[in-house]
Amino acid sequence: MPTRTESRTVTPSTTPDPGERPVSVPSEPATAKPAAPKSSGRRPPVRDWVSWLNPQGPTGRGVVACVLVVLMVALAALIGWQAWQLTSNQTTAARQAAVVAAARDAAQNLLSYNYTTIDRDQQRVVDRTTGDFKDQYTAGQAQIKSQAVKLKGSSTAQILEAGLVSSDKDSATVLVSADVTAKSSQDTKGTVRHLRMQEQMSYQGGRWLLGNLNFL
């Protein structure tokens, strides 16, 4: 007679055996988040200078245009200043040359005369003088003429040097040196005298006139 076999279902126990060591299952490592960069405390630039100065970009074209305008204005100002300075220097040089020429001319006419042309010679002096000196000269004009005619006198001046001491728009001081040869009926050979004068010139009516004279 066959033997009957009984089937049994074995359910695994969840209760750990006291003598059995627990097996640790390794856990999956957590994914580390990247650390945020430390702030330097300075705001990053809106854009770098390369993009600002790039003539191909819209911003670059604007910057280049502004720079060109500024350069053109600066260049125009520089040219204008140089032109003004050149004109000013030329005006000053022309004025100084004119006053020195007038001082030489005044001294030449003052120191030169001839008894045969005394009226014309004296008139040239009057035409080139002003102020107190003109008043003094005209006051003694008759006496000078009388002595020149009486002695048959003449005087010839040779202007050696004339130099500007100071000047402005309407006044100037000029030093003049000259050799003067005086002749008369009593001295037919003539006597040469060296004279140095300081002339005060005054600008009146578009002309430089002798206003005062001191012999040095």
Backbone hydrogen bonds, N-H to C=O, Kabsch-Sander energy under -0.5 kcal/mol:
donor,donor_aa,acceptor,acceptor_aa,energy
5,T,3,T,-0.5
6,E,4,R,-0.5
10,V,8,R,-0.6
11,T,9,T,-0.6
20,E,17,D,-2.0
24,S,22,P,-0.6
52,W,48,D,-1.4
53,L,49,W,-2.6
54,N,50,V,-0.6
57,G,54,N,-1.4
61,R,57,G,-2.3
62,G,58,P,-1.6
63,V,59,T,-2.3
64,V,60,G,-2.6
65,A,61,R,-2.2
66,C,62,G,-2.2
67,V,63,V,-2.7
68,L,64,V,-2.3
69,V,65,A,-2.1
70,V,66,C,-2.5
71,L,67,V,-2.4
72,M,68,L,-2.4
73,V,69,V,-2.5
74,A,70,V,-2.6
75,L,71,L,-2.5
76,A,72,M,-2.4
77,A,73,V,-2.4
78,L,74,A,-2.3
79,I,75,L,-2.5
80,G,76,A,-2.4
81,W,77,A,-2.4
82,Q,78,L,-2.5
83,A,79,I,-2.4
84,W,80,G,-2.4
85,Q,81,W,-2.7
86,L,82,Q,-2.5
87,T,83,A,-2.6
88,S,84,W,-2.9
89,N,85,Q,-2.8
90,Q,86,L,-2.5
91,T,87,T,-2.5
92,T,88,S,-2.5
93,A,89,N,-2.7
94,A,90,Q,-2.4
95,R,91,T,-2.2
96,Q,92,T,-2.4
97,A,93,A,-2.3
98,A,94,A,-2.1
99,V,95,R,-2.2
100,V,96,Q,-2.0
101,A,97,A,-2.1
102,A,98,A,-2.2
103,A,99,V,-2.1
104,R,100,V,-2.2
105,D,101,A,-2.2
106,A,102,A,-2.4
107,A,103,A,-2.2
108,Q,104,R,-2.4
109,N,105,D,-2.2
110,L,106,A,-2.2
111,L,107,A,-2.1
112,S,108,Q,-0.6
113,Y,155,S,-1.9
115,Y,153,G,-1.9
117,T,114,N,-1.6
118,I,115,Y,-0.7
121,D,117,T,-2.4
122,Q,118,I,-2.6
123,Q,119,D,-1.9
124,R,120,R,-1.6
125,V,121,D,-1.2
126,V,122,Q,-2.2
127,D,123,Q,-2.3
128,R,124,R,-0.6
128,R,125,V,-1.0
129,T,126,V,-1.1
130,T,210,L,-2.4
133,F,130,T,-0.7
133,F,211,G,-1.3
134,K,130,T,-1.0
135,D,131,G,-1.8
136,Q,132,D,-2.6
137,Y,133,F,-2.5
138,T,134,K,-2.5
139,A,135,D,-1.7
140,G,136,Q,-1.4
141,Q,138,T,-0.6
144,I,140,G,-2.0
145,K,141,Q,-2.1
146,S,142,A,-2.2
147,Q,143,Q,-2.2
148,A,144,I,-2.2
149,V,145,K,-2.3
150,K,146,S,-2.3
151,L,147,Q,-2.3
152,K,148,A,-0.6
153,G,148,A,-2.6
154,S,183,K,-2.3
155,S,113,Y,-2.9
156,T,181,T,-2.3
158,Q,179,D,-2.6
159,I,157,A,-0.5
160,L,177,S,-2.4
161,E,177,S,-1.4
163,G,175,L,-2.6
165,V,173,T,-3.1
166,S,173,T,-1.2
168,D,171,S,-2.6
172,A,201,M,-1.8
173,T,166,S,-2.7
174,V,199,E,-2.5
175,L,163,G,-2.7
176,V,197,M,-2.7
177,S,161,E,-2.4
178,A,195,L,-2.6
179,D,158,Q,-2.4
180,V,178,A,-0.5
180,V,193,R,-3.3
181,T,156,T,-2.9
182,A,180,V,-0.6
182,A,191,T,-2.5
183,K,154,S,-2.5
184,S,187,D,-1.5
185,S,151,L,-2.9
187,D,184,S,-0.8
191,T,182,A,-2.3
193,R,180,V,-2.9
195,L,178,A,-3.1
195,L,193,R,-0.6
197,M,176,V,-3.3
198,Q,214,N,-2.9
199,E,174,V,-3.2
199,E,197,M,-0.6
200,Q,212,N,-2.5
201,M,172,A,-2.8
201,M,199,E,-0.7
202,S,209,L,-2.9
203,Y,170,D,-2.1
204,Q,202,S,-0.7
204,Q,207,R,-3.0
207,R,204,Q,-1.6
209,L,202,S,-3.1
209,L,207,R,-0.6
210,L,128,R,-2.8
211,G,200,Q,-3.3
211,G,209,L,-0.6
212,N,200,Q,-1.2
214,N,198,Q,-1.8
216,L,196,R,-3.2
